[in-house]
């Protein structure tokens, strides 16, 4: 019997050596350990309601139960369930256990031909692998499914003048407070909706973000301007638990915030593509252009890797403004 060290290099070498020849049971190398063990438990009962039946009726109950057990975030779970249900619906009449690697590759190829993004393709692969490798605890038999090349797109950013226009044209106090909070604190949409009144630390000029992406808590800056606006908003609307609540109580909806941003962009006569997340991108870019160190921006945004934050260095135009094109040194007459 031959033994080799269990190293990442040898792990890759095994797959290269036996590719197309034999399956490798990866459970000996990678254990299916629960993730986010310190995360807040997630309730997926909303995804099992009648109005969501179309997205869940093809998804095995044990699939949803394991997502809850492993404490996947609600948004990730919803995406996985929707994508796996679509996958199962595609193979209606064929038991899931009989679907092989060739079937999956053909399904992924069909998605690519539909024009879906690389990110969407990756999510589909993850949703499928979750069932076979996590729910059924099968070997990582689909390891060799090709992943799309990573996309490197620069985020859409609005100028400081455009941000000012968006806020100025919004007359509704609640809507204005939502726009200002997202931009001035650099929030994701889900983070805004999950904000509670108790998360505001006005004496320290900090905002506590609980259970953000990756189930991590963090703090971000809370400016004096934002504090004053939120005080005015609170006295007018008197929310009970969440900072921004629907008219009937409970969290404000995603669609409502998206509609607010869309209407503000229209009123400000901004035709370029932009969304709620554009306000977060703009927050980071404007901080960088005003001299804030990337490490602080990474902390405020809650990025795990500095590489994610570095993309704003490619978006910022401040460093380019002093660069003179070599054509200016040429004596060209027009």
C-alpha positions as CSV (number, residue, x, y, z in Angstrom):
1,X,0.0,0.0,0.0
2,X,1.3,3.4,-1.0
3,X,0.7,6.6,1.1
4,X,1.3,10.2,0.1
5,X,0.9,13.3,2.3
6,X,-2.5,14.9,2.4
7,X,-1.5,18.3,0.9
8,X,-3.4,20.6,-1.5
9,X,-0.8,19.9,-4.2
10,X,-1.2,16.1,-3.9
11,X,-5.0,16.5,-3.7
12,X,-4.9,18.2,-7.2
13,X,-2.4,15.7,-8.5
14,X,-4.9,12.8,-7.6
15,X,-7.6,14.3,-9.7
16,X,-5.2,14.9,-12.6
17,X,-3.9,11.3,-12.4
18,X,-7.3,9.6,-12.3
19,X,-9.3,12.0,-14.4
20,X,-11.5,9.9,-16.7
21,X,-10.3,6.7,-15.2
22,X,-11.8,6.4,-11.7
23,X,-14.0,8.3,-9.2
24,X,-12.3,9.6,-6.1
25,X,-14.3,9.6,-2.8
26,X,-13.4,13.0,-1.4
27,X,-15.0,12.3,2.0
28,X,-11.6,11.0,3.1
29,X,-10.1,14.4,2.4
30,X,-13.0,16.9,2.8
31,X,-15.5,16.4,5.5
32,X,-19.0,17.9,5.1
33,X,-18.8,20.0,8.2
34,X,-21.7,22.4,9.1
35,X,-20.9,25.9,8.1
36,X,-21.8,29.1,9.9
37,X,-22.0,27.2,13.2
38,X,-22.2,30.5,15.1
39,X,-24.8,32.0,12.8
40,X,-28.3,32.9,13.7
41,X,-30.8,30.1,12.9
42,X,-32.7,30.7,9.7
43,X,-36.4,30.0,9.3
44,X,-37.2,28.9,5.7
45,X,-41.0,28.4,6.4
46,X,-41.7,31.4,4.2
47,X,-40.2,29.5,1.2
48,X,-42.6,26.6,1.9
49,X,-45.7,28.8,1.7
50,X,-48.3,28.3,-1.1
51,X,-47.1,31.4,-3.0
52,X,-43.7,29.9,-3.3
53,X,-44.9,26.4,-4.2
54,X,-43.7,26.8,-7.8
55,X,-40.1,27.1,-6.6
56,X,-40.2,24.5,-3.9
57,X,-42.4,21.7,-5.1
58,X,-39.5,20.1,-7.0
59,X,-37.1,20.5,-4.1
60,X,-36.8,17.5,-1.7
61,X,-37.8,18.4,1.9
62,X,-34.4,17.1,3.2
63,X,-32.7,19.7,1.0
64,X,-34.5,22.6,2.7
65,X,-34.0,21.0,6.1
66,X,-30.2,20.7,5.7
67,X,-30.0,24.4,4.6
68,X,-31.7,25.3,7.9
69,X,-29.5,22.9,9.8
70,X,-26.3,24.4,8.3
71,X,-27.7,27.9,8.9
72,X,-27.3,29.2,5.4
73,X,-28.5,32.7,5.1
74,X,-32.1,33.2,3.9
75,X,-31.0,34.8,0.6
76,X,-28.6,32.0,-0.2
77,X,-31.1,29.3,0.8
78,X,-33.8,30.9,-1.4
79,X,-31.4,31.0,-4.3
80,X,-30.3,27.3,-3.9
81,X,-33.9,26.1,-3.5
82,X,-35.1,28.0,-6.6
83,X,-32.2,26.9,-8.8
84,X,-32.3,23.2,-7.7
85,X,-36.1,23.1,-8.2
86,X,-35.5,24.4,-11.7
87,X,-32.8,21.7,-12.2
88,X,-35.1,18.9,-10.9
89,X,-38.0,20.2,-13.1
90,X,-35.8,19.9,-16.1
91,X,-35.3,16.2,-15.5
92,X,-39.0,15.5,-14.6
93,X,-39.6,11.7,-14.7
94,X,-36.0,10.8,-14.0
95,X,-35.0,10.0,-10.4
96,X,-32.5,12.5,-9.1
97,X,-30.2,9.7,-8.0
98,X,-30.0,8.5,-11.7
99,X,-28.8,11.9,-13.0
100,X,-25.1,11.6,-13.9
101,X,-22.3,14.0,-14.6
102,X,-23.0,14.1,-18.4
103,X,-26.6,15.1,-17.7
104,X,-25.4,17.9,-15.4
105,X,-22.9,19.1,-17.9
106,X,-25.5,19.3,-20.6
107,X,-27.8,21.2,-18.2
108,X,-25.1,23.7,-17.4
109,X,-24.3,24.1,-21.1
110,X,-28.0,24.9,-21.8
111,X,-27.8,27.6,-19.1
112,X,-24.8,29.1,-20.8
113,X,-26.6,29.1,-24.2
114,X,-29.5,31.0,-22.5
115,X,-27.0,33.9,-21.9
116,X,-26.9,33.5,-18.1
117,X,-24.0,35.2,-16.3
118,X,-20.9,33.3,-15.0
119,X,-22.1,34.2,-11.5
120,X,-25.5,32.6,-12.1
121,X,-23.8,29.5,-13.6
122,X,-21.6,29.1,-10.5
123,X,-24.7,29.4,-8.2
124,X,-26.4,26.7,-10.2
125,X,-23.4,24.4,-9.8
126,X,-23.3,25.1,-6.1
127,X,-27.0,24.3,-5.7
128,X,-26.7,21.0,-7.5
129,X,-23.5,20.0,-5.7
130,X,-25.2,20.8,-2.4
131,X,-27.8,18.1,-3.0
132,X,-25.5,15.3,-4.1
133,X,-22.6,16.0,-1.9
134,X,-24.3,17.4,1.2
135,X,-27.8,16.0,1.3
136,X,-27.0,12.6,-0.1
137,X,-23.4,12.6,1.3
138,X,-22.1,11.2,-2.0
139,X,-18.5,11.5,-3.1
140,X,-17.6,14.6,-4.9
141,X,-18.4,12.9,-8.2
142,X,-19.2,16.2,-9.9
143,X,-15.9,17.8,-9.0
144,X,-14.8,18.0,-12.6
145,X,-17.7,20.2,-13.8
146,X,-16.1,23.1,-15.4
147,X,-16.5,26.5,-13.7
148,X,-16.9,29.7,-15.7
149,X,-13.9,32.0,-15.9
150,X,-14.2,34.7,-13.3
151,X,-15.8,37.9,-14.5
152,X,-13.9,41.1,-13.7
153,X,-16.5,43.9,-14.2
154,X,-16.1,47.3,-12.6
155,X,-19.0,48.3,-10.4
156,X,-21.3,51.1,-11.4
157,X,-20.6,54.3,-9.5
158,X,-22.4,57.7,-9.3
159,X,-20.6,60.9,-8.8
160,X,-21.0,63.0,-5.6
161,X,-23.0,65.5,-7.5
162,X,-25.4,62.8,-8.8
163,X,-25.8,61.4,-5.2
164,X,-26.6,64.9,-4.0
165,X,-29.3,65.2,-6.7
166,X,-30.9,61.9,-5.9
167,X,-31.2,62.8,-2.3
168,X,-32.4,66.4,-3.0
169,X,-35.2,65.4,-5.4
170,X,-36.6,62.9,-2.8
171,X,-39.2,64.8,-0.7
172,X,-40.6,61.9,1.3
173,X,-38.9,61.9,4.7
174,X,-38.8,58.1,5.0
175,X,-37.6,57.6,1.4
176,X,-34.9,60.2,1.9
177,X,-33.8,58.6,5.2
178,X,-33.4,55.2,3.4
179,X,-31.3,56.7,0.6
180,X,-29.1,58.6,3.0
181,X,-28.6,55.6,5.3
182,X,-27.6,53.3,2.4
183,X,-25.1,55.7,0.9
184,X,-23.7,57.3,4.1
185,X,-23.1,53.9,5.8
186,X,-22.2,51.8,2.7
187,X,-25.0,49.2,3.3
188,X,-26.2,46.2,1.3
189,X,-29.9,46.2,0.8
190,X,-30.4,43.2,3.2
191,X,-28.4,45.0,5.8
192,X,-30.6,48.1,5.6
193,X,-33.8,46.0,5.9
194,X,-32.4,44.1,9.0
195,X,-31.4,47.3,10.9
196,X,-33.1,47.6,14.2
197,X,-33.5,50.8,16.2
198,X,-31.2,49.4,18.9
199,X,-28.4,49.1,16.3
200,X,-28.0,52.8,16.2
201,X,-25.2,54.0,18.5
202,X,-25.5,57.8,18.0
203,X,-23.3,58.7,20.9
204,X,-20.4,56.8,19.3
205,X,-21.4,57.7,15.7
206,X,-21.5,54.1,14.8
207,X,-24.0,51.7,13.2
208,X,-24.0,48.1,14.2
209,X,-24.6,45.6,11.3
210,X,-25.7,42.2,12.5
211,X,-25.6,39.0,10.6
212,X,-24.2,40.6,7.5
213,X,-22.9,38.6,4.5
214,X,-21.1,35.5,5.8
215,X,-23.1,35.8,9.1
216,X,-20.6,38.4,10.4
217,X,-21.3,41.4,12.6
218,X,-19.5,44.7,12.0
219,X,-19.8,48.4,12.7
220,X,-19.8,51.2,10.2
221,X,-19.7,55.0,10.4
222,X,-22.8,57.0,11.2
223,X,-22.3,60.7,10.3
224,X,-23.9,63.6,12.2
225,X,-25.9,64.5,9.1
226,X,-27.4,61.0,9.0
227,X,-28.1,61.0,12.8
228,X,-30.0,64.2,12.6
229,X,-32.1,63.0,9.6
230,X,-32.9,59.7,11.3
231,X,-34.0,61.5,14.5
232,X,-36.4,63.6,12.5
233,X,-37.6,60.4,10.7
234,X,-38.1,58.6,14.0
235,X,-40.2,61.3,15.5
236,X,-42.4,61.3,12.4
237,X,-42.8,57.5,11.9
238,X,-42.2,56.0,15.3
239,X,-40.9,52.5,14.1
240,X,-41.3,49.8,16.7
241,X,-38.5,47.3,16.1
242,X,-36.9,47.7,12.7
243,X,-35.5,51.1,11.7
244,X,-37.5,51.0,8.5
245,X,-40.8,49.2,8.8
246,X,-43.7,48.5,6.4
247,X,-47.0,50.3,7.1
248,X,-48.4,47.1,8.7
249,X,-45.2,46.6,10.8
250,X,-42.3,44.3,10.3
251,X,-39.4,44.7,7.9
252,X,-39.6,47.0,4.9
253,X,-39.7,45.0,1.6
254,X,-36.8,44.8,-0.9
255,X,-39.1,45.9,-3.8
256,X,-40.2,49.0,-1.9
257,X,-36.5,50.1,-1.5
258,X,-35.7,49.3,-5.1
259,X,-38.7,51.3,-6.2
260,X,-37.6,54.3,-4.1
261,X,-34.1,54.2,-5.7
262,X,-35.6,53.8,-9.2
263,X,-37.9,56.7,-8.8
264,X,-35.1,58.9,-7.3
265,X,-32.9,58.1,-10.3
266,X,-35.7,59.1,-12.7
267,X,-36.4,62.3,-10.8
268,X,-32.7,63.2,-10.8
269,X,-32.6,62.6,-14.6
270,X,-29.9,60.0,-14.3
271,X,-30.1,57.6,-17.2
272,X,-27.1,55.4,-16.5
273,X,-27.8,51.9,-15.1
274,X,-27.8,52.1,-11.3
275,X,-29.4,50.2,-8.4
276,X,-29.5,50.2,-4.6
277,X,-26.1,48.5,-4.6
278,X,-24.7,51.4,-6.7
279,X,-25.1,53.6,-3.6
280,X,-22.8,51.3,-1.7
281,X,-20.3,51.2,-4.5
282,X,-20.4,55.0,-4.6
283,X,-19.8,55.2,-0.8
284,X,-16.6,53.2,-1.1
285,X,-15.4,55.0,-4.2
286,X,-16.0,58.5,-2.8
287,X,-14.2,57.5,0.5
288,X,-11.2,56.3,-1.6
289,X,-11.1,59.5,-3.7
290,X,-11.2,61.6,-0.5
291,X,-8.1,59.9,0.9
292,X,-9.5,57.1,3.1
293,X,-7.1,54.1,3.3
294,X,-8.4,50.9,1.5
295,X,-8.0,48.9,4.8
296,X,-10.5,51.1,6.5
297,X,-12.9,50.9,3.5
298,X,-12.6,47.1,3.6
299,X,-13.5,47.1,7.3
300,X,-16.5,49.4,6.7
301,X,-17.8,47.3,3.8
302,X,-17.3,44.0,5.6
303,X,-15.1,42.5,2.9
304,X,-13.3,39.3,4.0
305,X,-10.5,39.8,1.4
306,X,-8.7,43.1,0.5
307,X,-8.8,42.0,-3.1
308,X,-12.6,42.6,-3.1
309,X,-12.1,46.2,-1.9
310,X,-9.2,46.9,-4.3
311,X,-11.6,47.0,-7.3
312,X,-12.6,50.5,-6.2
313,X,-9.1,51.6,-6.9
314,X,-9.8,50.8,-10.6
315,X,-13.1,52.7,-10.4
316,X,-11.7,55.9,-8.8
317,X,-10.8,58.5,-11.4
318,X,-9.0,60.9,-9.0
319,X,-5.5,59.5,-9.7
320,X,-6.1,59.6,-13.4
321,X,-7.0,63.3,-13.5
322,X,-3.4,64.4,-13.3
323,X,-2.2,62.0,-16.0
324,X,-1.4,63.8,-19.3
325,X,-1.8,61.9,-22.5
326,X,1.4,61.6,-24.6
327,X,-0.5,63.2,-27.6
328,X,-0.3,66.5,-25.8
329,X,3.5,66.6,-26.4
330,X,3.0,66.1,-30.1
331,X,2.7,69.1,-32.4
332,X,-0.4,68.2,-34.3
333,X,-2.5,70.6,-36.3
334,X,-6.2,70.2,-37.0
